[in-house]
Amino acid sequence: QDPEKAKWLKQYEATKRVNKNAPERPEGLSKESETILNWHNKRTPQQREKLAYTQNDYDYKLATAQFEEAKLNGTVSRAEMINKQQALAKAKVGKDFTKDTRESYNSLSKAELTTLAENDPNGKQIMADAIAYGDALVAAGLIKKNKLRTGSGSGGRRGGRRGGRGGKGRASKYDYTKNMFTTSSSGTSDSLRKILKKAMQAKS
């Protein structure tokens, strides 16, 4: 079988599976949550991943919508409710930072982040944004201390949210009603994302 044809067929089948009619939603679900869930339901995994990396608050909006639906369906236990609320609180803080920044801080140790920053052209900004994210988590009471501000060499200026200076890592906004981006996007370098993925794979 022709490899290119097989690749196209696989993508077509994946698209066909997700581009199905929206499932029945529970009564009382907010319009915004319904729109987000229906839109997400019709995207391929590749499209979902791209949006998560280009719109900072997408993961938070999706998690909020899924949580609301689960509560209305009565499918969330008390223990799950506590865990999901904590996860949502963290996602709410994270919506002001790029997914690359969140994954860098949550997945890598201080030493690994330092090495990553030292070997990336945008290293100063990467570290500054990671420190700012850690500070935000502390301010929200979600962690006791910022791991990047402990011990020696933890300094660095407090980075700007939403990617810092020059709009680096600034997310585009997505209009779910029109299925289009309203601004151009520029994410963290592909090389950084590859390094992050390798680091997370090595930990698993």
C-alpha positions as CSV (number, residue, x, y, z in Angstrom):
1,Q,0.0,0.0,0.0
2,D,1.2,3.5,-0.8
3,P,2.6,5.1,2.4
4,E,1.2,8.5,1.6
5,K,-2.2,7.1,0.8
6,A,-2.1,5.1,4.1
7,K,-1.2,8.2,6.0
8,W,-4.0,10.2,4.4
9,L,-6.5,7.5,5.1
10,K,-5.5,7.3,8.8
11,Q,-5.9,11.0,9.2
12,Y,-9.2,10.9,7.4
13,E,-10.5,8.2,9.7
14,A,-9.4,10.1,12.8
15,T,-11.1,13.2,11.6
16,K,-14.3,11.3,10.8
17,R,-14.4,9.8,14.2
18,V,-14.3,13.1,16.0
19,N,-16.4,15.1,13.6
20,K,-19.6,13.5,14.8
21,N,-22.8,15.1,16.0
22,A,-22.5,16.7,19.4
23,P,-23.6,14.3,22.2
24,E,-26.6,15.2,24.4
25,R,-25.6,17.7,27.0
26,P,-27.2,17.9,30.5
27,E,-29.9,20.5,31.2
28,G,-28.5,23.6,32.9
29,L,-25.1,23.5,31.2
30,S,-23.9,27.0,30.4
31,K,-23.8,28.1,26.8
32,E,-20.1,28.8,26.9
33,S,-19.3,25.3,28.2
34,E,-21.6,23.7,25.7
35,T,-19.9,25.6,22.8
36,I,-16.4,24.7,24.0
37,L,-17.3,21.0,24.5
38,N,-19.0,20.7,21.2
39,W,-16.1,22.4,19.4
40,H,-13.5,20.2,21.2
41,N,-15.5,17.1,20.3
42,K,-15.1,17.9,16.6
43,R,-11.4,18.4,16.5
44,T,-8.6,15.9,15.9
45,P,-6.0,15.3,18.6
46,Q,-3.5,17.3,16.5
47,Q,-5.9,20.2,16.3
48,R,-6.6,20.1,20.0
49,E,-2.9,20.1,20.9
50,K,-2.2,23.0,18.6
51,L,-4.9,25.1,20.2
52,A,-3.7,24.3,23.7
53,Y,-0.3,25.6,22.8
54,T,-1.5,28.7,21.0
55,Q,-4.2,29.8,23.5
56,N,-3.1,30.1,27.1
57,D,-6.5,29.7,28.7
58,Y,-7.8,26.9,26.5
59,D,-6.9,24.1,28.9
60,Y,-8.6,26.0,31.7
61,K,-11.8,26.7,29.8
62,L,-12.0,23.1,28.6
63,A,-11.4,21.7,32.2
64,T,-14.1,24.1,33.5
65,A,-16.6,23.0,30.9
66,Q,-15.9,19.3,31.5
67,F,-16.2,19.7,35.3
68,E,-19.5,21.6,34.9
69,E,-20.9,18.8,32.7
70,A,-19.7,16.1,35.1
71,K,-21.4,17.8,38.1
72,L,-24.6,18.2,36.2
73,N,-24.5,14.5,35.1
74,G,-23.8,13.5,38.7
75,T,-20.7,11.6,37.7
76,V,-18.3,13.2,40.2
77,S,-17.7,11.6,43.6
78,R,-16.8,13.7,46.7
79,A,-13.2,12.7,46.5
80,E,-13.1,13.5,42.8
81,M,-14.8,16.8,43.4
82,I,-11.9,17.9,45.8
83,N,-9.2,16.7,43.3
84,K,-10.9,18.4,40.4
85,Q,-11.4,21.7,42.2
86,Q,-7.7,21.7,43.1
87,A,-6.8,21.0,39.5
88,L,-9.1,23.8,38.3
89,A,-7.6,26.2,40.7
90,K,-4.1,25.4,39.3
91,A,-5.5,25.6,35.8
92,K,-7.0,29.1,36.6
93,V,-3.5,30.3,37.6
94,G,-2.0,28.7,34.5
95,K,-4.3,30.4,32.1
96,D,-2.1,33.5,32.3
97,F,0.9,31.6,31.1
98,T,1.8,29.6,28.0
99,K,1.5,25.8,28.1
100,D,5.3,25.6,27.5
101,T,5.9,27.6,30.7
102,R,3.5,25.5,32.7
103,E,4.9,22.2,31.5
104,S,8.5,23.5,32.0
105,Y,7.8,24.3,35.7
106,N,5.6,21.3,36.5
107,S,7.7,18.6,34.7
108,L,11.3,19.7,35.2
109,S,13.4,20.1,38.3
110,K,15.2,23.4,39.0
111,A,18.5,21.9,37.7
112,E,16.8,20.7,34.5
113,L,15.1,24.1,33.9
114,T,18.4,25.9,34.5
115,T,20.1,23.7,32.0
116,L,17.3,24.1,29.5
117,A,17.5,27.9,29.9
118,E,21.2,28.0,29.5
119,N,21.0,26.2,26.2
120,D,18.1,28.0,24.6
121,P,18.4,31.4,22.8
122,N,15.4,32.6,24.8
123,G,16.7,31.1,28.1
124,K,16.4,34.3,30.2
125,Q,12.7,34.7,29.2
126,I,12.0,31.0,29.7
127,M,13.4,31.1,33.3
128,A,11.7,34.5,34.1
129,D,8.3,33.1,33.0
130,A,8.8,29.9,34.9
131,I,9.7,31.9,38.1
132,A,6.7,34.1,37.6
133,Y,4.4,31.0,37.2
134,G,5.8,29.5,40.4
135,D,5.3,32.8,42.2
136,A,1.7,32.8,41.0
137,L,1.1,29.3,42.3
138,V,2.5,30.3,45.7
139,A,0.3,33.4,45.8
140,A,-2.8,31.3,45.1
141,G,-1.9,29.0,48.0
142,L,-1.4,26.0,45.7
143,I,2.2,25.3,46.6
144,K,4.2,26.4,49.7
145,K,7.3,27.7,47.9
146,N,8.6,28.4,44.5
147,K,11.3,25.8,43.7
148,L,13.1,28.2,41.5
149,R,13.5,30.7,44.4
150,T,15.1,28.2,46.8
151,G,18.8,27.8,47.4
152,S,21.5,29.6,45.5
153,G,21.2,30.8,42.0
154,S,17.4,30.9,42.1
155,G,17.1,34.6,41.2
156,G,16.2,36.1,37.9
157,R,13.7,38.9,37.3
158,R,10.0,38.2,37.7
159,G,8.8,37.4,34.3
160,G,5.8,38.9,32.6
161,R,2.7,36.8,32.3
162,R,1.5,35.7,28.9
163,G,5.0,35.2,27.7
164,G,6.7,38.4,28.9
165,R,8.4,41.0,26.8
166,G,7.8,41.4,23.1
167,G,4.8,39.1,23.1
168,K,7.0,36.0,23.2
169,G,4.7,33.1,23.7
170,R,1.6,35.3,23.5
171,A,-1.4,33.2,22.7
172,S,-3.9,33.9,20.0
173,K,-7.6,34.2,20.8
174,Y,-10.0,31.7,19.4
175,D,-13.5,32.5,18.4
176,Y,-15.4,29.3,18.9
177,T,-18.5,30.7,17.3
178,K,-16.6,31.4,14.1
179,N,-14.0,28.6,14.3
180,M,-11.1,31.0,13.7
181,F,-8.2,32.7,15.4
182,T,-8.6,36.4,16.0
183,T,-4.9,37.2,16.3
184,S,-1.7,35.7,15.0
185,S,0.1,33.4,17.5
186,S,3.8,32.9,18.3
187,G,4.7,30.1,20.7
188,T,7.9,29.1,22.4
189,S,10.4,27.6,20.0
190,D,9.9,24.1,18.7
191,S,13.3,23.1,20.0
192,L,12.1,23.9,23.6
193,R,9.0,21.9,23.1
194,K,11.0,18.9,21.8
195,I,13.3,19.2,24.8
196,L,10.3,19.2,27.2
197,K,8.8,16.2,25.5
198,K,12.0,14.2,25.8
199,A,12.4,15.1,29.4
200,M,8.8,14.1,30.3
201,Q,9.2,10.8,28.3
202,A,12.4,10.1,30.2
203,K,10.6,10.6,33.6
204,S,7.7,8.3,32.6
